[in-house]
Amino acid sequence: MSAVRDPGLQPERTRLSWRRTLLTLTVVTALAVRLASEDGLVGALIAGVAVLLWGAVLKLCWPRSIGTGVARTGGRTLPLVALGTVGLALLGVVLTTHGVG
């Protein structure tokens, strides 16, 4: 006897999870840009890197957050999002240790 798979609300929960991830990264990036903008050239460089990382993660997550099908990255979305998140976290450490904020 094989059970028929009923996805229930799982696809909706997955889309909402990707949206929360994007929202969190957007807020973190906005805070990094705000803090870094007060620190001249080094701050501008940090803010630029934060925005580039955010844009890359946004491009990867957007198809999943709106439910238009699977991402076109061949199953590499999650590791790349994790890498972008770690990059933003490291930028936060740089901002903190550099004394910005």
N, C-alpha and C positions, 0 to 999 in steps of 0.2 A: 504494500500500500504506500504510494508516494503522495506526499502532501504538496498541494499547489502553493507556491510562494505568494503570499499576500504582502506587498510592500507597505501597506498601511500608510502611516505618516512619515516613514523613513526618508523618502525623497525631499519632503518639505523640511524636515529637521536638518538634513544635509545642506540644503540651500541656505537656511537660516544660519547655520554654523559658519558657512563661508562668508555670509554677509557680516556676521559679528567679527570675524577675523579681519575683514577689510575695514570695518569701522574702527576697530582697535588700532590697526596699523596707521590709519588716517590720522587719528588723534595723536598717536605717538610721533608721527612725522611732523604734524603741525606744531607740537610742543618743541621738538628738536629744532625746527626752523626758527621758532620764536626765540628760543634760548641762544641759538647760534648767531642769530642776526645782530645780537648785541656785542659780538666779539670780533668785529672787523673781518680781515681777509681769511683767517683760519676758520672763523665761524661761518663765513659764506661758503667755504669749501665743504665743511661738515654739512651744512644745510643742503648744498647741491647734491652731495652723495646720498643724504637721507631721501631727498625727493626722487632721485634716480632709482633707489632701491624700492621705494614705495610704488613708483610707476611700473617697475618690472613685476612686482607682486600683484598689483592691480590687474595687469594684463593677463597674468596666469589665473587669477581667481575669478575674474568677472564672468567668464562663461559658466562656471559652476554656480555662482551666486544667483544668476538669473535663470538657471535651469535650462539652458539651451543645448544641453547634451554634455557629453564628456569633453574634457579639455583636450586640446590637440597637441599634447606634449608627450604622448606615449607613456603615460603613467609616471612622469617625473614631476608632476605638479607639487605634491606634498613635500618632497625633499627640497625643491627650489623655494617654496614658500618658507620652509624652515630655515633655509640659508639666508633668505632676505630678512626674516625676523631676527636671526642671530646677528646679522649685519647691523640692523637698527639698534639692537641691544648694545653692541660694541660701540656704536656712535654715541649712545647714551652714556656709556662708561667714559668715553673720551671727553664728552661735555662735562661730566661730573668731575673728573680728575683735572681737567683744564681750568676748573674754577668758574665756569660759565653758569649763570643762573643765580 
